[in-house]
Every structure is written in C-alpha cells, then in structure tokens.
Amino acid sequence: MEMDFFSASLINLLLNLSYTIIALMVGVYALLWIDKRLLKNIDIEEEMKKGNLAVSIFASTVLIFVAIIVASGLKG
C-alpha cells in the first residue's frame, strides 16, 4: 500500500513539474515576444538605470507573473 502511494505521489510530482516547466517556457517566450513587438524602442535596463519608476514596476510585475506560474505548477 505504501509503495502505491509513493508511486502515485511521484507521478503527480512529475506531472506538476512538467506543467510548471512548460507554462514557464510559454510565459517567458510570450513576454519576450511582447517585449520585441511592443517595446521596440525601449531598453528596460537603461530606463531602470535612469530611475524610471514605471519601467521598474513593469519589470517587477513580470517577475511576479513568473513566480505565480511556478507556484501554481508546484502547488498542483
């Protein structure tokens, strides 16, 4: 009985991990595509060095978005 529970838990963990990796890859590629298409003339790092608060908020929102994807995938 314990081995069945262990194997089911392991399979569930692998499925959640694969979902997380796939969702993270799709999210990152979507963000890169949006950055390439919509923000052609804006260098985010340079704007952050200049002290642009809006760009900093945008960059932190992207990081929070990635964290939510990873957390939801690991949560199951």
C-alpha atoms as one frame of an Amber mdcrd trajectory, in Angstrom:
protein
   0.000   0.000   0.000   2.798   2.433   0.817   4.560   1.777  -2.471   1.382
   2.548  -4.433   1.019   5.858  -2.600   4.680   6.683  -3.212   4.478   5.925
  -6.920   1.248   7.916  -7.302   2.836  10.853  -5.479   5.925  10.635  -7.660
   3.844  10.579 -10.837   1.823  13.550  -9.602   5.030  15.431  -8.787   6.460
  14.750 -12.242   3.255  15.890 -13.940   3.180  19.097 -11.916   6.837  19.722
 -12.578   6.413  19.223 -16.315   3.371  21.519 -16.313   5.397  24.166 -14.489
   8.289  23.957 -16.929   6.003  24.122 -19.962   3.982  27.018 -18.526   7.152
  28.867 -17.600   8.601  28.431 -21.080   5.377  29.607 -22.733   5.197  32.579
 -20.368   8.789  33.620 -20.939   8.509  33.296 -24.717   5.247  35.262 -24.669
   6.882  38.010 -22.633   9.882  38.085 -24.964   7.572  38.278 -27.967   5.586
  41.114 -26.385   8.817  42.887 -25.489  10.112  42.509 -29.039   6.888  43.631
 -30.726   5.512  46.310 -28.415   8.621  47.715 -26.783  10.929  48.013 -29.783
  12.431  51.369 -28.854  12.618  50.942 -25.078  15.648  49.482 -23.317  14.265
  48.344 -19.964  17.639  48.094 -18.221  18.738  51.537 -19.371  15.444  53.079
 -18.270  15.782  51.470 -14.848  19.295  52.931 -14.524  17.836  56.362 -15.298
  15.347  55.925 -12.447  12.165  55.388 -14.455   9.668  54.129 -11.889   7.107
  52.893 -14.436   9.633  50.573 -16.080  10.665  49.255 -12.674   7.051  48.485
 -11.807   6.603  46.754 -15.175   9.722  44.623 -14.647   8.645  43.638 -11.138
   5.195  42.714 -12.448   6.830  40.388 -14.966   8.795  38.716 -12.170   5.646
  38.313 -10.072   3.889  36.799 -13.096   6.653  34.207 -13.477   6.547  33.446
  -9.746   2.782  32.850  -9.870   3.196  30.425 -12.771   5.892  28.466 -10.948
   3.921  28.423  -7.676   0.712  27.235  -9.328   2.564  24.456 -11.103   4.243
  23.199  -7.962   1.090  23.507  -5.881  -0.758  21.018  -8.030
